[in-house]
Amino acid sequence: MPISDQRPDLHLLELASEVSQTGAWYYDIATDRVTWSRVTRQLFEQPDDAEIDLDTALGFYRPESRKRLTEAVERCIQKGTPFDLKLEVETPERGVFVARSVGRVQRDAQGRIIGLAGSFQDITVLVRAEQRREAAEAELEFVMRTMSDGFFLLDKDWCFSFVNAASERMLQRKPADLIGRCMWEAFPEAVGSSFERNYRAVRETGRSVMFVEFFEPLQAWFEVNAHPAQTGVAVHFRDITDRVAEREQLHLFLTAVEHQPVGVMIVALNATKPLLDQGIGYANEAMTQSSRRTRRQLSALSLRSFLGDTADTASLERFADAIERGQPARETFQARTPAGKSQIYDATGAPIIGANGAVTHAVVIMDDVTERRRAEAEARRTERLALLGQLAGGVSHDFNNLLAVIMGNIELMGLTEDPAEADELRNEAVQAVLRGKTLNESLLAFAGRATIEPRTEDLGDFLRALQPLLRRTLPSNIELVIDCRPGLPPVVLDQAMAESCVLNLVINAREALPEGGRIDITVEERTARHESAGMLQRWTTLVVRDNGKGIPADLHEVVFDPFFTTRGVGEGSGLGLSRVRGYVEQTGGFVTLDSAPGRGTTISLFFPIATVDDRVQQSDRPASAPLPSQPRGRVLLVDDTKAVARVSSRILESLGYEVRVAHDGDQAAAIFEREGPFEYLLTDIVMPGEAGNALAARLRKRAPGLGVILMSGYPQKAEFASMLDDRTVFLDKPVTRDRLADALRSLG
């Protein structure tokens, strides 16, 4: 039955309920019955014919809400106290929602309380909206109070109504001291300043402004954003004093960098890419000139693309890794200009560390040393040529003497009938050839063309063998005295490099004796401590001493530096002593200098004693290969010099091998195809047309087991190291019969 049929005075209440979707209810105390309007039943999900008493109605409320509503209903019945509560209700379908329940007493004609009547409204949406608003306001206030930037509100009277915590540090005032105070009274210096002008403009125009200004009383630069607010002006500001100082420093830095004579690039780092793939953010004028690119072209490149495929990948990664770890880096790189010209750069990288300790930028100094390196190479070449020219007369004399020995002994061999004398003549000729070979290797070493081959040597024997060459470098007014103590411990030497070092020292001593004098070279054993403060140990020393003009003490630290020289322009590159020290240190030794003006110079080379003596004594060498009793195999001999080919063929035949001779690659390939198989290929490397190593590779494809001997009069062994294996050996010319026999025997 509709509520209006039971109670006419609730008719208007039901009508309002229909319009506002607010339910109505009535509780009859006498019958303990609760009557709900249609909207109320819908909210509680109850049918129209459901009988509801007070306990049933209260059962829909959550425990805490039920307790509060029960107490409110009891007070209303007993004392007539109305209630207006916000409660949580739970129904099977909707679950928990928030409702507003309002109740008043109903009295009869005698004024007695006979029931309660009220309204019931679902206010879940309103409550949730209010909660979100309150949360947003709280969060906004929290952000404003805790953010690192300053923020304050000015009301319509220019008084502070809100000041966050960050403002205290920047304004040097506590927020509590500012709230309610007029800004122009708190900061009278701001009156008439751009601060006042901009704040008033915001009030008058309703538009936001941003400005940067220095405030003298606080000695600080501020970046200010002022916005119109409902109550006045909202001001968001930050102290940029450090940033302004950094900009000033950056301006000074860039001004200095721009006028540097070397190329400078600046690259910004971020977490998205490695340093090498970051774009070049800045390049100075010198960088554009050396790279032959405009700044715009450089800004489109990364470090990796700028250096291109000419740079060593490992060096690039090492360079970048050091900078990314906050450490300086140095490397040498090659790059190409847009026209394809090769450029050499000595690169120095310096990281710029940000306030958070992370690397923010990299400054890369690119010193274009292309011309310098070419000049250095030319200086070294010129020095070698000059010194070779000085040696030419003496060396020519030595070679002529050797040729005279060889020719004379060969002629005498044709005249003698005594076998013993013939053997002696032959051995003298062979020894002359070997001395010529050693002399040639010394010249190659001095010219920087020799292959480095360390081996165990007696330093005294080494120096005695070098003595003739040393004497040829000195004029007749300089006496050379060599003292080699017997029984010296062996050392590991590369003979060619060591000869070059000693020759450099002797030539330097010669230059210190323009009027003549004496040079002493002593080889002896010493006990000394390494210059790097190591333990005492035994050394074999080579000491070069002259009685020349000496070296001042202030030059002792620099005479071993590359390119330091006291000679005139074009007379020396200053690389001699640098090379000497570099080589000796590579052996594990060190160099000392003792000199003073007027008492000459002494340079001592300390060589570590060899741990293993692997020298082959002359008596231990195998005897010459005997004449064979039967053929040992077939050899294809290839040499473009017919005289050498004839001699080599005779030697091979004397060793018992069947030989076929060719003078170029094509002829050799034809013989190999027509007259094969062959067990061995003996070929010169440097020939017109196809080189010997290329010929060997071609024939190996047809006969994989072919034994190969590569020969050359040039020091090329290192160039073909990758080809050498158990079926390939290298021999430098001239080749003796015994060495050739050993090589063939090693190939099986």
Buried (B, 14 or more C-beta within 10 A) or exposed (E): EEBBEEBEEBEEBBEEBEEEEBBBBBBBBEEEBBBBBBBBBBBBEBEEEEEBBBEBBBEBBBEEBBEBBBEBBEBBBEEEEEBEBEBBBBEEEEEEBBBBBBBBBBEEEEEEBBBBBBBBBBBBEEBEEEEEEEEEEEEEEEEBBEBEBBBBBBBEEBBBBBBBBBBBEBBEBEBEEBBEBBBBEBBEEBEEBBBBEBBEBBBEEEEBBEBEBEBEEBEBBBBBBBBBBEEBBBBBBBBBBEBBEEEEEEEEBBEEBEEBEBBBBBBBBEEEEBBBEBBBEBBBBBBBEBBEBEBEBBBEBBBBEBBEEEBBEEBBEEBBBBBBEEEEBEBBBBBBEEEEEEBBBBBBBEBBEEEEEEBEBBBBBBBBBBEEEEEBEEBBEBBBEBBEEBBEEBBEEBBEBBEEBBEBBEEBBEEEEEEEEBEBBBEBBBBBBEBBBBBBBBBBBBBEBBBBBBEBBBBBBBBEBBEBBBBBBBEEEBEBEBEBEEEBBBBBBBBBBBBBBBBBBBBBBBBBBEEBBBBBBBBBBEEBEBEEEEEEEEBBBBBBBBBBBBBEEEEEEEBBEEBBBBEEEEEBBBBBBBBBBBBBEEBEBBBEBBBEEEEBBBBBBBBBBBEEEEBEEEEEEEEEBEEEEEEBBBBBBBBBBEEBBEBBBEBBBBBBBEBBBBBBBEBBBEBBEEEBEBBBBBBBBEBEEBBBBBBBEBBBEEBEEBBBBBBBBBBBBEBBEEBEEEBBBBBBBBBBBBEBBBBBEEBE
